Amino acid sequence: MHIAIAGGGIAGLAAAIALARRGHRITLMERASEFSETGAGIQVGPNGVRALAALGISERLEPAAVYPQRLAVHSGTSGRLIAESVLGARIEARFGAPWLTVLRTDLLSALLAEARGLATVTLRLGCAVASYANTTGGVECRLADGSSVAADALVGADGIRSAVRAQMLGDGEPADNHLVIYRALVPATSVPQWAREHVVNLWLLPGRHVVHYPVAAGGLINIVAMTRGKWSGTGWSAVAEPGEALAGYAAAATTLSDVLKAPVAWLKWAGCDRPPAPRWSDARVCLVGDAAHPVLPCLAQGAVMALEDAVVLSALLPEAGDPHAAFAAFESARKARTSRVQAESRRQAGIYHLSGPVRLARDVVMKSLLAGDQLTERTAWLYSWQPEHTRPDEENAPGSGT
Ligand SMILES: Cc1cc2nc3c(=O)[nH]c(=O)nc-3n(C[C@H](O)[C@H](O)[C@H](O)COP(=O)(O)OP(=O)(O)OC[C@H]3O[C@@H](n4cnc5c(N)ncnc54)[C@H](O)[C@@H]3O)c2cc1C
């Protein structure tokens, strides 16, 4: 089939690679004039690492990846270690794949290099998909410049404010969760030695939390600080006002402050998502990635769900013929799992930001969960995903991820 893809982010590029490998011809249309290599770090759990392997890009990522050995949860006010969980070899032994961290830019570059190496993939930049029309035996993608592209199917991978979704569902703006997310990347040499170790550090404070971990083969530290607040900008990279990101950290523990003072500037984006959509497909058109199921970053699964989508969609799409049934099968294969990730990510933000006496109870529960294998087992539904899975594993209880 000739498949048009709207959007050249992680979802669109991964779909292009996976579908081209199955013999389809791809025209990927990206609105931006270049592939945007911005963004901070991404944690990739074992399910994502397996999806990367299925896409054939593990080796390209290898030199840039960091394999964290532990997850350490701290009180952001006292500095006390609340709980610790072993990642590294233990996660790999349990789930058959490691946990890694990479720069979003390194992941995007690896996908782009792979896509560019595939003869049946055409990448078009400065090409915004404005609307589509299902026609007899095909789909017409109408571009913002007035031209159009005819294809057998259209995959809408155009992000949280997807034009394809807007036409398909007309469900308006994403949900504003009243969360502002600040991010910074700093040289590893600018943070204390303990913060350069291959550890994911999570700091919990009332109404806010901070996560930091090494990326770029350990050369950079990714710092993300999520705060309850109102800001409704639409981009991923607005520049925060001086002092804005750190307002509210006056009572932070010295150890945390030592990391937070490293960035000279912070970027920010609004913590938006959407509730699960009633459907993701319309005849020959299908949504994937953030266009279908945007999530808050609290489970570190937004990019990973996009990678999984690509692998599952490519396995379900037939070589030729009407893709409608395959799109419906894709939706039913993915809906329960991605809806659960959406809900768990929201729930996680609430747990991290608890205040008052209830946060002490939370710390006790977290300590007992992370100390044994309980957390690993409660997150098995998420991390044990295999590329050949087309149905979610519903056997396990909800997880309490990171
Ligand atoms: C610049 C950028 C920085 C990000 N930084 C972070 C981060 O630091 N942390 C984090 O957790 N998540 C970040 N994300 C989001 C994260 O990458 C996504 O949640 C996840 O990877 C799913 O990706 P996606 O491809 O579905 O959506 P996106 O990554 O949003 O990609 C969508 C792509 O579609 C393009 N597009 C949009 N509309 C159209 C259209 N009408 N026609 C054609 N193309 C279109 C966009 O330019 C973009 O390249 C970032 C996304 C972007 C675009």
The ligand as an SDF file (V2000), in Angstrom:
LIG
                    3D

 53 58  0  0  0  0  0  0  0  0999 V2000
    9.6770   19.6020   19.8740 C   0  0  0  0  0  0  0  0  0  0  0  0
    9.1400   18.5870   20.8490 C   0  0  0  0  0  0  0  0  0  0  0  0
    9.7350   18.4560   22.1080 C   0  0  0  0  0  0  0  0  0  0  0  0
    9.2290   17.5320   23.0330 C   0  0  0  0  0  0  0  0  0  0  0  0
    9.8460   17.4300   24.2460 N   0  0  0  0  0  0  0  0  0  0  0  0
    9.3770   16.5430   25.1370 C   0  0  0  0  0  0  0  0  0  0  0  0
   10.0010   16.4270   26.4090 C   0  0  0  0  0  0  0  0  0  0  0  0
   10.9870   17.0980   26.6990 O   0  0  0  0  0  0  0  0  0  0  0  0
    9.4800   15.5210   27.2850 N   0  0  0  0  0  0  0  0  0  0  0  0
    8.3950   14.7550   26.9710 C   0  0  0  0  0  0  0  0  0  0  0  0
    7.9350   13.9640   27.7940 O   0  0  0  0  0  0  0  0  0  0  0  0
    7.8010   14.8360   25.7760 N   0  0  0  0  0  0  0  0  0  0  0  0
    8.2620   15.7050   24.8570 C   0  0  0  0  0  0  0  0  0  0  0  0
    7.6640   15.7780   23.6580 N   0  0  0  0  0  0  0  0  0  0  0  0
    6.5190   14.8890   23.4000 C   0  0  0  0  0  0  0  0  0  0  0  0
    6.9110   13.4810   23.1310 C   0  0  0  0  0  0  0  0  0  0  0  0
    7.9680   13.4230   22.2240 O   0  0  0  0  0  0  0  0  0  0  0  0
    5.6400   12.8380   22.5770 C   0  0  0  0  0  0  0  0  0  0  0  0
    4.6800   12.8000   23.6200 O   0  0  0  0  0  0  0  0  0  0  0  0
    5.8110   11.4040   22.1700 C   0  0  0  0  0  0  0  0  0  0  0  0
    7.0660   11.1590   21.6430 O   0  0  0  0  0  0  0  0  0  0  0  0
    4.7630   11.0120   21.1350 C   0  0  0  0  0  0  0  0  0  0  0  0
    5.1610   11.5690   19.9130 O   0  0  0  0  0  0  0  0  0  0  0  0
    4.2450   11.9000   18.6860 P   0  0  0  0  0  0  0  0  0  0  0  0
    5.1110   11.6610   17.4970 O   0  0  0  0  0  0  0  0  0  0  0  0
    2.9470   11.2130   18.7580 O   0  0  0  0  0  0  0  0  0  0  0  0
    3.9330   13.4500   18.8390 O   0  0  0  0  0  0  0  0  0  0  0  0
    4.9200   14.6740   18.6880 P   0  0  0  0  0  0  0  0  0  0  0  0
    6.2330   14.3890   19.2810 O   0  0  0  0  0  0  0  0  0  0  0  0
    4.1820   15.8740   19.1650 O   0  0  0  0  0  0  0  0  0  0  0  0
    5.1410   14.8070   17.0960 O   0  0  0  0  0  0  0  0  0  0  0  0
    4.1400   15.2810   16.2220 C   0  0  0  0  0  0  0  0  0  0  0  0
    4.8170   15.7740   14.9560 C   0  0  0  0  0  0  0  0  0  0  0  0
    3.8070   16.1210   14.0070 O   0  0  0  0  0  0  0  0  0  0  0  0
    4.1160   17.3710   13.4420 C   0  0  0  0  0  0  0  0  0  0  0  0
    2.8390   17.9610   13.0270 N   0  0  0  0  0  0  0  0  0  0  0  0
    1.8940   18.5530   13.8130 C   0  0  0  0  0  0  0  0  0  0  0  0
    0.8300   18.9020   13.0870 N   0  0  0  0  0  0  0  0  0  0  0  0
    1.0740   18.5340   11.8070 C   0  0  0  0  0  0  0  0  0  0  0  0
    0.3420   18.5920   10.6110 C   0  0  0  0  0  0  0  0  0  0  0  0
   -0.8810   19.1370   10.5840 N   0  0  0  0  0  0  0  0  0  0  0  0
    0.8900   18.0930    9.4700 N   0  0  0  0  0  0  0  0  0  0  0  0
    2.1310   17.5390    9.4910 C   0  0  0  0  0  0  0  0  0  0  0  0
    2.8830   17.4690   10.6080 N   0  0  0  0  0  0  0  0  0  0  0  0
    2.3530   17.9240   11.7600 C   0  0  0  0  0  0  0  0  0  0  0  0
    4.8370   18.1250   14.5310 C   0  0  0  0  0  0  0  0  0  0  0  0
    5.6350   19.1630   13.9980 O   0  0  0  0  0  0  0  0  0  0  0  0
    5.6660   17.0060   15.1640 C   0  0  0  0  0  0  0  0  0  0  0  0
    6.8970   16.8230   14.5190 O   0  0  0  0  0  0  0  0  0  0  0  0
    8.1190   16.6980   22.7070 C   0  0  0  0  0  0  0  0  0  0  0  0
    7.5210   16.8210   21.4350 C   0  0  0  0  0  0  0  0  0  0  0  0
    8.0120   17.7450   20.5110 C   0  0  0  0  0  0  0  0  0  0  0  0
    7.3610   17.8530   19.1270 C   0  0  0  0  0  0  0  0  0  0  0  0
  1  2  1  0
  2  3  1  0
  2 52  2  0
  3  4  2  0
  4  5  1  0
  4 50  1  0
  5  6  2  0
  6  7  1  0
  6 13  1  0
  7  8  2  0
  7  9  1  0
  9 10  1  0
 10 11  2  0
 10 12  1  0
 12 13  2  0
 13 14  1  0
 14 15  1  0
 14 50  1  0
 15 16  1  0
 16 17  1  0
 16 18  1  0
 18 19  1  0
 18 20  1  0
 20 21  1  0
 20 22  1  0
 22 23  1  0
 23 24  1  0
 24 25  2  0
 24 26  1  0
 24 27  1  0
 27 28  1  0
 28 29  2  0
 28 30  1  0
 28 31  1  0
 31 32  1  0
 32 33  1  0
 33 34  1  0
 33 48  1  0
 34 35  1  0
 35 36  1  0
 35 46  1  0
 36 37  1  0
 36 45  1  0
 37 38  2  0
 38 39  1  0
 39 40  1  0
 39 45  2  0
 40 41  1  0
 40 42  2  0
 42 43  1  0
 43 44  2  0
 44 45  1  0
 46 47  1  0
 46 48  1  0
 48 49  1  0
 50 51  2  0
 51 52  1  0
 52 53  1  0
M  END
$$$$
